[in-house]
């Protein structure tokens, strides 16, 4: 395994190249809107340490906005995560729509269209889950979980069609992180409210 300094250097280079791309990807990479001196809330810390979270650093960075840090309970945090997931899906969908406009092979177009549908589905699912958090966390948990296979299928189609677009693959990876955060928060809500459904 590479030493931490090398991993940080690779990440800095990747993020620098990614952020210099010509297409707008502002919502794809989470922005830290607060200084590092402001600690994350205990709710965020607990969530980002959850079993379903594959990338704790991404989780902490994505959830470092003042609005998220001010969340007073798990339901409010869940609603904010769903909003962030939907915003990320919309930004990534915009990237797909831009790339579709460029000439490419029929296989690439088919793969890109598959991904467009997956991201439309993701947007609707994140928005739907926001309304389910209070009434039915179990259904919300399922509805977040099924976004993952849609994104995985999109990724598989891109690879099979040999679409060489690192921004798209990065967007898919980040979407998986938002799905994992959504899954973790809905699982937590299920445990907090076992008698409500």
PAROVEX-9910 format. One record per residue (C-alpha): residue in one letter; x, y negated, z. Coordinates in steps of 0.001 Angstrom, whole numbers, padded with zeros to 6 digits, always signed. Layout:
N
AXYZ/...
***
This chain:
197
X+000000+000000+000000/X+001275-003496-000838/X+002329-005775+002038/X-000311-008365+003057/X+001717-011244+001569/X+001711-009618-001861/X-002023-008967-001661/X-002623-012606-000730/X-000456-013769-003645/X-002350-011540-006088/X-005675-012805-004714/X-004571-016463-004997/X-003417-015931-008588/X-006644-014111-009484/X-008849-016771-007936/X-006818-019556-009587/X-007161-018003-013031/X-010804-017182-012397/X-011659-020722-011314/X-009932-022254-014336/X-012153-020406-016797/X-014191-022524-019171/X-017592-021198-018064/X-019300-022405-014918/X-018908-019829-012172/X-019334-022017-009127/X-021762-019713-007340/X-019893-016524-008231/X-016964-017238-005947/X-018210-018281-002532/X-017136-021723-001490/X-015973-022402+002013/X-017824-025621+002735/X-016471-025942+006246/X-012979-026334+007598/X-011233-023264+008957/X-011383-024720+012458/X-015153-024103+012656/X-015673-020547+013854/X-018322-018346+012303/X-021319-017535+014443/X-021583-014301+016407/X-024382-013208+014053/X-022047-013611+011056/X-019173-011881+012869/X-021395-008927+013765/X-022730-008657+010230/X-019316-008861+008572/X-018005-006139+010910/X-020857-003820+009888/X-020344-000364+008402/X-021898-001301+005041/X-019527-004238+004463/X-016683-003230+002096/X-014932-006617+002133/X-014982-008433+005476/X-013003-011425+004179/X-015488-012017+001359/X-018366-011707+003816/X-016888-014247+006225/X-016062-016673+003424/X-019446-016348+001711/X-021195-016919+005039/X-019108-019902+006127/X-021582-022629+005206/X-022968-024843+008002/X-026514-023654+007229/X-025529-019989+007667/X-023449-020631+010785/X-026447-022432+012312/X-028730-019396+011822/X-030374-018622+015146/X-031485-015042+014558/X-031043-012027+012287/X-034148-012811+010228/X-032970-016339+009456/X-029504-015034+008580/X-031115-012412+006335/X-033149-015043+004510/X-030005-017104+003884/X-028101-014053+002628/X-030917-013307+000168/X-030768-016908-001080/X-027003-016622-001550/X-027414-013289-003338/X-030046-014742-005673/X-027875-017817-006372/X-024898-015589-007127/X-027019-013430-009434/X-028277-016537-011272/X-024752-017879-011737/X-023522-014525-013010/X-026540-014229-015315/X-025597-017620-016797/X-022114-016269-017551/X-023629-013233-019285/X-025944-015465-021309/X-022982-017609-022419/X-020931-014595-023475/X-023869-013076-025404/X-023843-016162-027654/X-020347-015265-028901/X-019951-012801-031770/X-019287-009223-030729/X-019895-005599-031571/X-023373-004044-031380/X-022147-001894-028461/X-020955-004988-026581/X-024251-006759-027221/X-026165-003725-025945/X-024024-003636-022779/X-024400-007371-022196/X-028181-007150-022634/X-028266-004267-020139/X-026432-006509-017672/X-028771-009431-018308/X-031693-007188-017356/X-029840-005930-014270/X-029219-009488-013102/X-032816-010549-013744/X-033831-007586-011600/X-031314-008587-008905/X-032661-012141-008777/X-036257-010936-008404/X-035271-008365-005792/X-033319-010817-003628/X-036227-013266-003795/X-038746-010524-002948/X-036666-009254-000019/X-036716-012720+001568/X-040471-012395+002004/X-040252-008784+003255/X-037718-009373+006041/X-040278-010165+008720/X-043145-007954+007602/X-041284-004806+006546/X-037503-004578+007044/X-037533-000948+005906/X-038928-001873+002477/X-036553-004849+002351/X-033660-002468+003031/X-034724-000218+000162/X-035288-003142-002208/X-031786-004479-001550/X-030207-001040-001877/X-031665-000405-005353/X-029915-003492-006761/X-026589-001670-006408/X-027270+001079-008974/X-028503-001533-011473/X-025196-003419-011184/X-023223-000161-011316/X-025041+000770-014541/X-024226-002670-015977/X-020571-002157-015092/X-020556+001306-016699/X-022088-000090-019897/X-019437-002834-020058/X-016631-000317-019621/X-018097+002092-022204/X-018480-000755-024706/X-014905-001899-023932/X-016061-005405-023068/X-012925-007170-021833/X-014293-009946-019657/X-012719-010161-016231/X-015241-012805-015142/X-018057-010334-015661/X-016359-007536-013759/X-015540-009946-010919/X-019160-011150-010912/X-020331-007531-010669/X-017945-006855-007791/X-019141-009951-005919/X-022760-008945-006539/X-022017-005573-004929/X-020671-007458-001903/X-023896-009477-001632/X-025902-006262-001930/X-023851-004732+000888/X-024466-007811+003061/X-028185-007600+002294/X-028213-003901+003102/X-026364-004475+006383/X-028700-007265+007520/X-031860-005322+006627/X-030481-002245+008427/X-029866-004436+011479/X-033430-005760+011304/X-034761-002196+011158/X-032855-001345+014359/X-033978-004543+016105/X-037653-003934+015327/X-038167-000126+015431/X-041815-000278+016520/X-043078-002777+013986/X-043537-000394+011040/
***
